[in-house]
Amino acid sequence: MARFAANLTYLFTEMPILQRFAAARRAGFHGVEILFPYDLAVKELAQAAQAAGVEFVLMNTPPPNWAGGPRGFAAEPGNESRFRDDFDRALRFGRALGVKHLHVMAGKARGGLARRTFVANLKWACARDARTSLTIEPMNRHDMPGYFLDSFDLAAEIMDEVGAPNLGLQFDVYQAQMIHGDALAVWQRHTGRIRHVQIADWPSRHEPRQGDIDFAELFRAIDASGYRGWVGAEYTPRNSTEAGLRWLSLA
């Protein structure tokens, strides 16, 4: 059965960030994600995770200016030096926290040069530390206009070009449904590449529930596939976080 991680950027925001680790553990989560933890002290984050007894599962890289800044730039021609410098910073940060996966964000770009830039940067990043698991995640064009990696099929092609064993696919259920119209079909097509899973309902991006996406069926498919990685809860609660956790009974 899959293990669930709470994305602390979205969940338990009723309290300060360092208190969210313990709150997640009390709610039944054994792992946590934070999208961009770079403005927080590494030591305090590590202590909060250890005290709560949760594993730090995922964070994004490179560290952008979240307030209106770029969502990565690994596919942006001309930004190679910036990508590599910031990737090294993220790698050091992730090592200190014991993070399991680093999500490499592609950024906004188009065309063959952008694709070659993305592949080259991923090859470099994968070789930088072969022990670190890196993921890439497609983003839909409505929520992220211009984002280079806008298809799970494109992501599979990119992974084949990179050819690195420490590069995996990040399967976000909301993104898969938004991009391709059938998250379960995307799961079945790309199961062997998937390193990390994230869940949210569609089209609301609130708590998972049986409706627009049949999460009971999806969880059965995940279990049947043999996937034993983490499933990150990355959604915006309709009300309080605690009030919306009934979806855990579907798993």
DRENPA-3360 file (N, C-alpha, C; in nm, 2 decimals, always signed):
BEGIN
1 = MARFAANL = +0.08/-0.12/+0.00/+0.00/+0.00/+0.00/+0.09/+0.13/+0.00 ~ +0.05/+0.23/-0.08/+0.12/+0.35/-0.09/+0.13/+0.42/+0.05 ~ +0.23/+0.50/+0.06/+0.25/+0.58/+0.18/+0.21/+0.73/+0.15 ~ +0.14/+0.80/+0.24/+0.10/+0.93/+0.21/+0.18/+1.04/+0.28 ~ +0.21/+1.14/+0.20/+0.28/+1.26/+0.25/+0.20/+1.38/+0.24 ~ +0.21/+1.47/+0.34/+0.13/+1.59/+0.34/+0.22/+1.70/+0.28 ~ +0.16/+1.77/+0.18/+0.24/+1.89/+0.13/+0.21/+2.01/+0.22 ~ +0.31/+2.05/+0.29/+0.29/+2.15/+0.40/+0.29/+2.29/+0.34;
9 = TYLFTEMP = +0.31/+2.31/+0.21/+0.29/+2.44/+0.15/+0.14/+2.46/+0.13 ~ +0.06/+2.35/+0.12/-0.09/+2.36/+0.10/-0.17/+2.32/+0.22 ~ -0.12/+2.23/+0.30/-0.20/+2.17/+0.41/-0.15/+2.23/+0.54 ~ -0.24/+2.23/+0.64/-0.22/+2.27/+0.78/-0.17/+2.42/+0.78 ~ -0.21/+2.50/+0.69/-0.17/+2.64/+0.68/-0.23/+2.72/+0.79 ~ -0.32/+2.66/+0.87/-0.38/+2.73/+0.98/-0.28/+2.76/+1.09 ~ -0.16/+2.70/+1.08/-0.05/+2.71/+1.18/+0.08/+2.74/+1.12 ~ +0.18/+2.79/+1.20/+0.31/+2.82/+1.14/+0.37/+2.69/+1.08;
17 = ILQRFAAA = +0.46/+2.71/+0.99/+0.52/+2.60/+0.91/+0.59/+2.50/+1.00 ~ +0.66/+2.53/+1.10/+0.73/+2.43/+1.18/+0.64/+2.35/+1.26 ~ +0.52/+2.40/+1.29/+0.42/+2.32/+1.37/+0.34/+2.22/+1.28 ~ +0.35/+2.24/+1.15/+0.27/+2.16/+1.05/+0.33/+2.02/+1.04 ~ +0.46/+2.00/+1.08/+0.51/+1.86/+1.07/+0.44/+1.77/+1.17 ~ +0.43/+1.82/+1.30/+0.36/+1.74/+1.40/+0.22/+1.72/+1.37 ~ +0.15/+1.82/+1.31/+0.01/+1.82/+1.28/-0.01/+1.71/+1.17 ~ +0.08/+1.71/+1.07/+0.07/+1.61/+0.97/+0.08/+1.46/+1.02;
25 = RRAGFHGV = +0.17/+1.45/+1.12/+0.19/+1.31/+1.17/+0.07/+1.27/+1.26 ~ +0.01/+1.36/+1.33/-0.11/+1.33/+1.41/-0.22/+1.29/+1.32 ~ -0.23/+1.35/+1.20/-0.34/+1.32/+1.11/-0.32/+1.19/+1.03 ~ -0.20/+1.13/+1.05/-0.18/+1.00/+0.99/-0.08/+1.00/+0.87 ~ -0.02/+1.11/+0.84/+0.08/+1.12/+0.74/+0.22/+1.08/+0.80 ~ +0.30/+1.01/+0.71/+0.43/+0.96/+0.75/+0.54/+1.04/+0.68 ~ +0.50/+1.12/+0.58/+0.60/+1.20/+0.51/+0.54/+1.34/+0.48 ~ +0.63/+1.43/+0.44/+0.59/+1.57/+0.41/+0.66/+1.61/+0.29;
33 = EILFPYDL = +0.60/+1.71/+0.22/+0.66/+1.78/+0.11/+0.65/+1.93/+0.14 ~ +0.75/+2.01/+0.09/+0.74/+2.15/+0.09/+0.80/+2.20/-0.04 ~ +0.72/+2.28/-0.11/+0.76/+2.32/-0.25/+0.89/+2.39/-0.25 ~ +0.90/+2.50/-0.18/+1.02/+2.58/-0.18/+1.06/+2.62/-0.03 ~ +1.14/+2.54/+0.03/+1.17/+2.56/+0.17/+1.29/+2.65/+0.20 ~ +1.34/+2.72/+0.09/+1.47/+2.78/+0.10/+1.47/+2.90/+0.19 ~ +1.36/+2.96/+0.22/+1.36/+3.08/+0.31/+1.36/+3.04/+0.46 ~ +1.36/+2.91/+0.49/+1.36/+2.86/+0.62/+1.49/+2.80/+0.66;
41 = AVKELAQA = +1.52/+2.79/+0.79/+1.65/+2.74/+0.83/+1.65/+2.59/+0.82 ~ +1.76/+2.54/+0.76/+1.77/+2.39/+0.74/+1.76/+2.32/+0.87 ~ +1.84/+2.37/+0.97/+1.84/+2.30/+1.10/+1.71/+2.29/+1.16 ~ +1.63/+2.40/+1.16/+1.49/+2.40/+1.22/+1.40/+2.30/+1.14 ~ +1.41/+2.30/+1.01/+1.33/+2.21/+0.93/+1.36/+2.06/+0.97 ~ +1.49/+2.03/+0.97/+1.53/+1.90/+1.00/+1.49/+1.85/+1.14 ~ +1.50/+1.94/+1.23/+1.46/+1.91/+1.37/+1.31/+1.89/+1.38 ~ +1.23/+1.97/+1.31/+1.08/+1.96/+1.31/+1.04/+1.83/+1.25;
49 = AQAAGVEF = +1.10/+1.79/+1.14/+1.07/+1.66/+1.08/+1.11/+1.54/+1.17 ~ +1.23/+1.55/+1.23/+1.27/+1.44/+1.31/+1.19/+1.43/+1.44 ~ +1.15/+1.54/+1.50/+1.07/+1.54/+1.62/+0.93/+1.48/+1.59 ~ +0.88/+1.51/+1.47/+0.75/+1.46/+1.44/+0.75/+1.32/+1.39 ~ +0.87/+1.27/+1.35/+0.88/+1.13/+1.30/+0.83/+1.11/+1.16 ~ +0.85/+1.22/+1.08/+0.81/+1.21/+0.94/+0.93/+1.22/+0.85 ~ +0.92/+1.17/+0.73/+1.03/+1.17/+0.63/+1.00/+1.29/+0.54 ~ +1.11/+1.36/+0.51/+1.10/+1.47/+0.41/+1.11/+1.41/+0.27;
57 = VLMNTPPP = +1.00/+1.42/+0.20/+0.99/+1.34/+0.07/+1.03/+1.42/-0.05 ~ +0.99/+1.54/-0.06/+1.00/+1.62/-0.19/+1.01/+1.76/-0.17 ~ +1.10/+1.83/-0.25/+1.10/+1.97/-0.27/+1.13/+2.01/-0.41 ~ +1.11/+2.13/-0.45/+1.13/+2.17/-0.59/+1.27/+2.24/-0.60 ~ +1.32/+2.23/-0.72/+1.45/+2.30/-0.75/+1.44/+2.34/-0.90 ~ +1.51/+2.45/-0.93/+1.59/+2.54/-0.85/+1.50/+2.63/-0.77 ~ +1.56/+2.70/-0.67/+1.48/+2.79/-0.58/+1.45/+2.92/-0.65 ~ +1.32/+2.94/-0.69/+1.29/+3.07/-0.75/+1.24/+3.17/-0.65;
65 = NWAGGPRG = +1.21/+3.29/-0.70/+1.14/+3.38/-0.62/+0.99/+3.35/-0.63 ~ +0.93/+3.28/-0.53/+0.80/+3.23/-0.55/+0.69/+3.34/-0.58 ~ +0.71/+3.45/-0.52/+0.61/+3.56/-0.54/+0.63/+3.62/-0.68 ~ +0.57/+3.56/-0.78/+0.57/+3.62/-0.91/+0.70/+3.58/-0.99 ~ +0.79/+3.50/-0.93/+0.91/+3.47/-1.00/+0.90/+3.35/-1.09 ~ +1.00/+3.31/-1.16/+1.00/+3.20/-1.25/+0.98/+3.07/-1.18 ~ +0.91/+2.98/-1.25/+0.89/+2.84/-1.20/+0.99/+2.75/-1.26 ~ +1.11/+2.78/-1.23/+1.22/+2.70/-1.28/+1.27/+2.75/-1.41;
73 = FAAEPGNE = +1.38/+2.71/-1.46/+1.44/+2.75/-1.59/+1.53/+2.65/-1.65 ~ +1.51/+2.52/-1.62/+1.60/+2.42/-1.67/+1.59/+2.40/-1.82 ~ +1.48/+2.45/-1.88/+1.46/+2.44/-2.03/+1.48/+2.58/-2.10 ~ +1.52/+2.68/-2.02/+1.54/+2.81/-2.08/+1.68/+2.83/-2.14 ~ +1.69/+2.84/-2.27/+1.83/+2.86/-2.33/+1.89/+2.99/-2.27 ~ +2.02/+2.99/-2.24/+2.08/+3.11/-2.19/+2.09/+3.11/-2.04 ~ +2.01/+3.03/-1.97/+2.01/+3.03/-1.83/+2.08/+2.91/-1.77 ~ +2.17/+2.84/-1.85/+2.24/+2.72/-1.80/+2.32/+2.74/-1.68;
81 = SRFRDDFD = +2.39/+2.85/-1.67/+2.48/+2.88/-1.56/+2.39/+2.91/-1.43 ~ +2.29/+2.98/-1.45/+2.20/+3.01/-1.34/+2.14/+2.88/-1.29 ~ +2.09/+2.79/-1.38/+2.03/+2.67/-1.34/+2.13/+2.58/-1.26 ~ +2.25/+2.57/-1.31/+2.35/+2.49/-1.24/+2.39/+2.54/-1.10 ~ +2.41/+2.67/-1.09/+2.44/+2.73/-0.96/+2.33/+2.71/-0.86 ~ +2.21/+2.73/-0.90/+2.09/+2.72/-0.81/+2.06/+2.57/-0.79 ~ +2.09/+2.48/-0.88/+2.07/+2.34/-0.86/+2.17/+2.29/-0.75 ~ +2.29/+2.34/-0.75/+2.39/+2.30/-0.65/+2.34/+2.35/-0.51;
89 = RALRFGRA = +2.28/+2.47/-0.51/+2.23/+2.52/-0.38/+2.12/+2.43/-0.33 ~ +2.03/+2.39/-0.42/+1.91/+2.30/-0.39/+1.96/+2.17/-0.34 ~ +2.06/+2.12/-0.41/+2.12/+1.98/-0.38/+2.18/+1.98/-0.24 ~ +2.25/+2.09/-0.20/+2.30/+2.10/-0.06/+2.19/+2.10/+0.04 ~ +2.09/+2.18/+0.01/+1.97/+2.20/+0.10/+1.90/+2.06/+0.11 ~ +1.88/+1.99/+0.00/+1.81/+1.86/+0.01/+1.89/+1.76/+0.08 ~ +2.02/+1.76/+0.07/+2.10/+1.66/+0.14/+2.09/+1.68/+0.29 ~ +2.10/+1.81/+0.33/+2.09/+1.84/+0.47/+1.96/+1.80/+0.53;
97 = LGVKHLHV = +1.85/+1.80/+0.45/+1.72/+1.76/+0.50/+1.69/+1.61/+0.48 ~ +1.78/+1.54/+0.41/+1.75/+1.40/+0.38/+1.63/+1.38/+0.28 ~ +1.61/+1.48/+0.19/+1.50/+1.48/+0.10/+1.51/+1.36/+0.00 ~ +1.40/+1.29/-0.02/+1.41/+1.17/-0.11/+1.41/+1.21/-0.26 ~ +1.33/+1.31/-0.30/+1.32/+1.35/-0.44/+1.34/+1.50/-0.46 ~ +1.41/+1.54/-0.56/+1.42/+1.68/-0.60/+1.34/+1.69/-0.73 ~ +1.24/+1.78/-0.73/+1.17/+1.80/-0.86/+1.23/+1.91/-0.93 ~ +1.28/+1.89/-1.05/+1.35/+1.99/-1.14/+1.24/+2.05/-1.23;
105 = MAGKARGG = +1.22/+2.18/-1.21/+1.12/+2.25/-1.29/+1.18/+2.31/-1.42 ~ +1.10/+2.29/-1.52/+1.15/+2.32/-1.66/+1.15/+2.47/-1.69 ~ +1.05/+2.54/-1.64/+1.03/+2.68/-1.68/+0.96/+2.70/-1.81 ~ +0.95/+2.83/-1.85/+0.87/+2.86/-1.97/+0.97/+2.87/-2.09 ~ +0.94/+2.79/-2.19/+1.02/+2.79/-2.31/+0.95/+2.71/-2.42 ~ +1.00/+2.73/-2.54/+0.94/+2.65/-2.65/+1.04/+2.62/-2.76 ~ +1.02/+2.51/-2.83/+1.10/+2.48/-2.95/+1.21/+2.38/-2.92 ~ +1.28/+2.35/-3.03/+1.39/+2.25/-3.03/+1.51/+2.29/-2.94;
113 = LARRTFVA = +1.54/+2.42/-2.94/+1.65/+2.46/-2.85/+1.62/+2.45/-2.71 ~ +1.50/+2.48/-2.67/+1.45/+2.46/-2.53/+1.46/+2.31/-2.49 ~ +1.42/+2.22/-2.58/+1.42/+2.08/-2.55/+1.57/+2.03/-2.54 ~ +1.66/+2.08/-2.62/+1.80/+2.04/-2.61/+1.86/+2.09/-2.48 ~ +1.82/+2.22/-2.44/+1.87/+2.27/-2.32/+1.82/+2.20/-2.20 ~ +1.69/+2.16/-2.20/+1.63/+2.08/-2.09/+1.70/+1.95/-2.07 ~ +1.72/+1.88/-2.19/+1.79/+1.75/-2.18/+1.93/+1.76/-2.13 ~ +2.01/+1.86/-2.18/+2.14/+1.88/-2.14/+2.15/+1.91/-1.99;
121 = NLKWACAR = +2.06/+2.00/-1.94/+2.06/+2.03/-1.80/+2.03/+1.91/-1.71 ~ +1.93/+1.83/-1.76/+1.90/+1.71/-1.68/+2.01/+1.61/-1.68 ~ +2.08/+1.60/-1.79/+2.19/+1.50/-1.79/+2.30/+1.55/-1.69 ~ +2.32/+1.68/-1.69/+2.42/+1.74/-1.60/+2.38/+1.72/-1.46 ~ +2.25/+1.75/-1.43/+2.20/+1.74/-1.29/+2.20/+1.59/-1.24 ~ +2.16/+1.50/-1.33/+2.16/+1.36/-1.29/+2.30/+1.31/-1.26 ~ +2.40/+1.36/-1.33/+2.54/+1.31/-1.31/+2.60/+1.38/-1.19 ~ +2.54/+1.50/-1.16/+2.60/+1.57/-1.04/+2.60/+1.49/-0.92;
129 = DARTSLTI = +2.50/+1.41/-0.89/+2.49/+1.32/-0.78/+2.40/+1.21/-0.82 ~ +2.46/+1.10/-0.86/+2.38/+0.98/-0.91/+2.30/+0.92/-0.80 ~ +2.33/+0.95/-0.67/+2.25/+0.90/-0.56/+2.12/+0.97/-0.53 ~ +2.11/+1.09/-0.59/+1.99/+1.17/-0.56/+1.89/+1.14/-0.67 ~ +1.76/+1.12/-0.63/+1.65/+1.10/-0.72/+1.59/+1.23/-0.76 ~ +1.59/+1.25/-0.89/+1.53/+1.37/-0.95/+1.40/+1.33/-1.02 ~ +1.31/+1.43/-1.02/+1.18/+1.40/-1.09/+1.15/+1.52/-1.18 ~ +1.07/+1.50/-1.29/+1.01/+1.60/-1.37/+0.86/+1.58/-1.37;
137 = EPMNRHDM = +0.79/+1.70/-1.38/+0.64/+1.69/-1.37/+0.58/+1.78/-1.48 ~ +0.50/+1.73/-1.57/+0.43/+1.81/-1.66/+0.33/+1.90/-1.59 ~ +0.32/+2.03/-1.65/+0.22/+2.12/-1.60/+0.13/+2.16/-1.71 ~ +0.00/+2.18/-1.68/-0.10/+2.21/-1.78/-0.09/+2.36/-1.83 ~ -0.13/+2.38/-1.95/-0.12/+2.51/-2.02/-0.21/+2.62/-1.96 ~ -0.32/+2.58/-1.90/-0.41/+2.67/-1.84/-0.36/+2.74/-1.71 ~ -0.31/+2.65/-1.62/-0.25/+2.70/-1.50/-0.11/+2.76/-1.51 ~ -0.04/+2.71/-1.61/+0.10/+2.75/-1.63/+0.13/+2.78/-1.77;
145 = PGYFLDSF = +0.08/+2.89/-1.83/+0.10/+2.91/-1.97/+0.24/+2.92/-2.01 ~ +0.28/+2.86/-2.12/+0.42/+2.86/-2.16/+0.51/+2.77/-2.10 ~ +0.47/+2.69/-2.00/+0.56/+2.59/-1.94/+0.60/+2.49/-2.04 ~ +0.73/+2.46/-2.05/+0.78/+2.38/-2.15/+0.73/+2.24/-2.14 ~ +0.74/+2.18/-2.02/+0.70/+2.04/-2.01/+0.55/+2.03/-1.98 ~ +0.47/+2.02/-2.09/+0.32/+2.03/-2.08/+0.25/+1.90/-2.13 ~ +0.32/+1.79/-2.12/+0.26/+1.66/-2.16/+0.34/+1.55/-2.10 ~ +0.27/+1.45/-2.05/+0.33/+1.33/-1.99/+0.40/+1.25/-2.10;
153 = DLAAEIMD = +0.35/+1.25/-2.22/+0.42/+1.18/-2.33/+0.55/+1.25/-2.36 ~ +0.55/+1.38/-2.36/+0.68/+1.46/-2.38/+0.78/+1.42/-2.27 ~ +0.73/+1.42/-2.15/+0.81/+1.38/-2.03/+0.88/+1.25/-2.06 ~ +0.80/+1.15/-2.11/+0.86/+1.02/-2.13/+0.97/+1.03/-2.24 ~ +0.95/+1.11/-2.34/+1.05/+1.12/-2.45/+1.18/+1.19/-2.39 ~ +1.16/+1.29/-2.31/+1.27/+1.36/-2.24/+1.35/+1.26/-2.16 ~ +1.28/+1.18/-2.08/+1.35/+1.08/-1.99/+1.43/+0.98/-2.08 ~ +1.38/+0.94/-2.19/+1.45/+0.85/-2.28/+1.58/+0.91/-2.33;
161 = EVGAPNLG = +1.57/+1.04/-2.37/+1.68/+1.11/-2.42/+1.79/+1.13/-2.31 ~ +1.75/+1.16/-2.19/+1.84/+1.17/-2.08/+1.91/+1.04/-2.04 ~ +1.83/+0.94/-2.03/+1.88/+0.80/-2.01/+1.95/+0.78/-1.88 ~ +1.90/+0.85/-1.77/+1.97/+0.84/-1.64/+1.88/+0.76/-1.54 ~ +1.93/+0.66/-1.47/+1.85/+0.58/-1.38/+1.79/+0.66/-1.26 ~ +1.85/+0.77/-1.23/+1.80/+0.85/-1.11/+1.71/+0.96/-1.15 ~ +1.65/+0.96/-1.28/+1.55/+1.05/-1.32/+1.42/+0.98/-1.33 ~ +1.32/+1.03/-1.26/+1.18/+0.96/-1.27/+1.07/+1.06/-1.30;
169 = LQFDVYQA = +0.96/+1.01/-1.32/+0.84/+1.09/-1.36/+0.76/+1.12/-1.23 ~ +0.72/+1.25/-1.21/+0.63/+1.29/-1.11/+0.49/+1.29/-1.16 ~ +0.41/+1.20/-1.11/+0.27/+1.19/-1.16/+0.17/+1.26/-1.07 ~ +0.13/+1.38/-1.12/+0.03/+1.46/-1.05/-0.10/+1.43/-1.11 ~ -0.19/+1.38/-1.03/-0.32/+1.34/-1.08/-0.40/+1.45/-1.14 ~ -0.40/+1.57/-1.07/-0.47/+1.68/-1.13/-0.41/+1.72/-1.26 ~ -0.28/+1.73/-1.27/-0.21/+1.77/-1.40/-0.24/+1.66/-1.51 ~ -0.24/+1.54/-1.48/-0.27/+1.43/-1.58/-0.41/+1.45/-1.63;
177 = QMIHGDAL = -0.51/+1.47/-1.54/-0.65/+1.49/-1.58/-0.66/+1.62/-1.66 ~ -0.60/+1.72/-1.62/-0.61/+1.85/-1.69/-0.55/+1.84/-1.83 ~ -0.44/+1.78/-1.84/-0.36/+1.78/-1.97/-0.42/+1.67/-2.07 ~ -0.45/+1.55/-2.02/-0.49/+1.44/-2.11/-0.63/+1.40/-2.09 ~ -0.70/+1.44/-1.99/-0.84/+1.41/-1.98/-0.88/+1.28/-1.91 ~ -0.77/+1.20/-1.88/-0.80/+1.07/-1.82/-0.67/+1.03/-1.74 ~ -0.67/+1.07/-1.61/-0.56/+1.04/-1.52/-0.52/+0.90/-1.51 ~ -0.63/+0.81/-1.50/-0.60/+0.67/-1.49/-0.53/+0.61/-1.61;
185 = AVWQRHTG = -0.57/+0.66/-1.73/-0.51/+0.61/-1.85/-0.36/+0.66/-1.86 ~ -0.33/+0.78/-1.81/-0.20/+0.83/-1.80/-0.11/+0.74/-1.71 ~ -0.17/+0.71/-1.59/-0.11/+0.62/-1.50/-0.07/+0.49/-1.56 ~ -0.17/+0.43/-1.63/-0.14/+0.30/-1.69/-0.04/+0.30/-1.80 ~ -0.03/+0.41/-1.87/+0.06/+0.43/-1.98/+0.21/+0.45/-1.93 ~ +0.22/+0.51/-1.82/+0.36/+0.55/-1.77/+0.40/+0.50/-1.64 ~ +0.33/+0.39/-1.59/+0.35/+0.34/-1.46/+0.50/+0.31/-1.43 ~ +0.57/+0.25/-1.53/+0.71/+0.21/-1.50/+0.80/+0.32/-1.48;
193 = RIRHVQIA = +0.76/+0.45/-1.52/+0.85/+0.56/-1.51/+0.83/+0.64/-1.38 ~ +0.72/+0.61/-1.31/+0.67/+0.70/-1.21/+0.75/+0.68/-1.08 ~ +0.81/+0.79/-1.03/+0.89/+0.79/-0.91/+0.81/+0.85/-0.79 ~ +0.72/+0.94/-0.82/+0.65/+1.00/-0.71/+0.51/+1.04/-0.76 ~ +0.41/+1.04/-0.67/+0.27/+1.07/-0.70/+0.22/+1.18/-0.62 ~ +0.14/+1.27/-0.68/+0.07/+1.37/-0.61/-0.08/+1.37/-0.64 ~ -0.16/+1.40/-0.55/-0.31/+1.39/-0.57/-0.38/+1.52/-0.53 ~ -0.48/+1.55/-0.61/-0.58/+1.66/-0.59/-0.70/+1.63/-0.68;
201 = DWPSRHEP = -0.82/+1.67/-0.64/-0.93/+1.65/-0.72/-0.93/+1.74/-0.85 ~ -1.01/+1.71/-0.94/-1.02/+1.79/-1.07/-1.17/+1.82/-1.09 ~ -1.20/+1.94/-1.14/-1.11/+2.06/-1.17/-1.08/+2.15/-1.06 ~ -1.13/+2.12/-0.93/-1.12/+2.22/-0.82/-0.98/+2.23/-0.76 ~ -0.91/+2.12/-0.77/-0.78/+2.10/-0.70/-0.80/+2.11/-0.55 ~ -0.91/+2.06/-0.50/-0.94/+2.05/-0.36/-0.91/+1.90/-0.32 ~ -0.97/+1.86/-0.20/-0.95/+1.73/-0.15/-0.99/+1.62/-0.25 ~ -0.92/+1.51/-0.26/-0.96/+1.40/-0.34/-1.10/+1.35/-0.29;
209 = RQGDIDFA = -1.18/+1.32/-0.39/-1.31/+1.26/-0.35/-1.36/+1.18/-0.47 ~ -1.45/+1.09/-0.45/-1.51/+1.02/-0.57/-1.61/+1.11/-0.64 ~ -1.58/+1.13/-0.77/-1.66/+1.23/-0.84/-1.60/+1.25/-0.98 ~ -1.54/+1.36/-1.00/-1.48/+1.39/-1.13/-1.36/+1.29/-1.15 ~ -1.29/+1.26/-1.05/-1.19/+1.15/-1.06/-1.23/+1.04/-0.96 ~ -1.23/+0.92/-1.00/-1.27/+0.81/-0.91/-1.14/+0.77/-0.83 ~ -1.12/+0.83/-0.72/-0.99/+0.80/-0.65/-0.99/+0.66/-0.59 ~ -1.10/+0.61/-0.55/-1.10/+0.47/-0.51/-1.04/+0.38/-0.61;
217 = ELFRAIDA = -1.09/+0.40/-0.74/-1.04/+0.32/-0.85/-0.89/+0.34/-0.88 ~ -0.85/+0.47/-0.87/-0.71/+0.51/-0.89/-0.62/+0.45/-0.79 ~ -0.66/+0.46/-0.66/-0.58/+0.40/-0.55/-0.57/+0.24/-0.57 ~ -0.67/+0.18/-0.62/-0.66/+0.04/-0.65/-0.56/+0.01/-0.76 ~ -0.56/+0.09/-0.86/-0.47/+0.08/-0.97/-0.33/+0.10/-0.93 ~ -0.31/+0.20/-0.84/-0.17/+0.22/-0.79/-0.12/+0.10/-0.71 ~ -0.21/+0.05/-0.62/-0.17/-0.07/-0.54/-0.14/-0.19/-0.63 ~ -0.23/-0.21/-0.73/-0.21/-0.33/-0.82/-0.09/-0.32/-0.90;
225 = SGYRGWVG = -0.04/-0.20/-0.93/+0.08/-0.18/-1.01/+0.21/-0.22/-0.94 ~ +0.20/-0.23/-0.81/+0.32/-0.26/-0.73/+0.40/-0.13/-0.69 ~ +0.34/-0.02/-0.72/+0.40/+0.11/-0.67/+0.41/+0.11/-0.52 ~ +0.53/+0.14/-0.47/+0.55/+0.14/-0.32/+0.61/+0.28/-0.28 ~ +0.60/+0.38/-0.37/+0.66/+0.51/-0.33/+0.56/+0.59/-0.25 ~ +0.58/+0.72/-0.25/+0.50/+0.81/-0.17/+0.39/+0.87/-0.26 ~ +0.28/+0.90/-0.19/+0.17/+0.97/-0.26/+0.15/+1.10/-0.18 ~ +0.18/+1.21/-0.25/+0.18/+1.34/-0.18/+0.04/+1.41/-0.19;
233 = AEYTPRNS = -0.01/+1.46/-0.08/-0.14/+1.53/-0.09/-0.11/+1.68/-0.11 ~ -0.13/+1.72/-0.24/-0.09/+1.85/-0.28/-0.22/+1.92/-0.33 ~ -0.30/+1.97/-0.24/-0.43/+2.03/-0.28/-0.46/+2.14/-0.18 ~ -0.55/+2.23/-0.23/-0.60/+2.34/-0.14/-0.73/+2.29/-0.07 ~ -0.72/+2.28/+0.06/-0.84/+2.24/+0.14/-0.96/+2.33/+0.12 ~ -1.08/+2.27/+0.11/-1.20/+2.35/+0.10/-1.22/+2.44/+0.22 ~ -1.20/+2.38/+0.34/-1.21/+2.45/+0.46/-1.09/+2.43/+0.54 ~ -1.10/+2.37/+0.67/-0.98/+2.34/+0.74/-0.92/+2.21/+0.69;
241 = TEAGLRWL = -0.79/+2.19/+0.71/-0.72/+2.07/+0.66/-0.78/+1.95/+0.73 ~ -0.80/+1.95/+0.86/-0.85/+1.84/+0.93/-0.99/+1.80/+0.88 ~ -1.07/+1.89/+0.85/-1.21/+1.86/+0.81/-1.21/+1.79/+0.68 ~ -1.11/+1.80/+0.60/-1.11/+1.75/+0.47/-1.04/+1.62/+0.45 ~ -1.00/+1.55/+0.55/-0.91/+1.43/+0.54/-0.99/+1.30/+0.53 ~ -1.12/+1.31/+0.51/-1.20/+1.18/+0.50/-1.16/+1.10/+0.38 ~ -1.09/+1.17/+0.28/-1.05/+1.09/+0.16/-0.95/+0.98/+0.19 ~ -0.88/+0.99/+0.30/-0.79/+0.89/+0.34/-0.85/+0.75/+0.35;
249 = SLA = -0.98/+0.75/+0.38/-1.05/+0.62/+0.39/-1.07/+0.55/+0.26 ~ -1.05/+0.62/+0.15/-1.06/+0.56/+0.01/-0.94/+0.47/-0.02 ~ -0.83/+0.50/+0.05/-0.70/+0.44/+0.01/-0.69/+0.30/+0.08;
% end
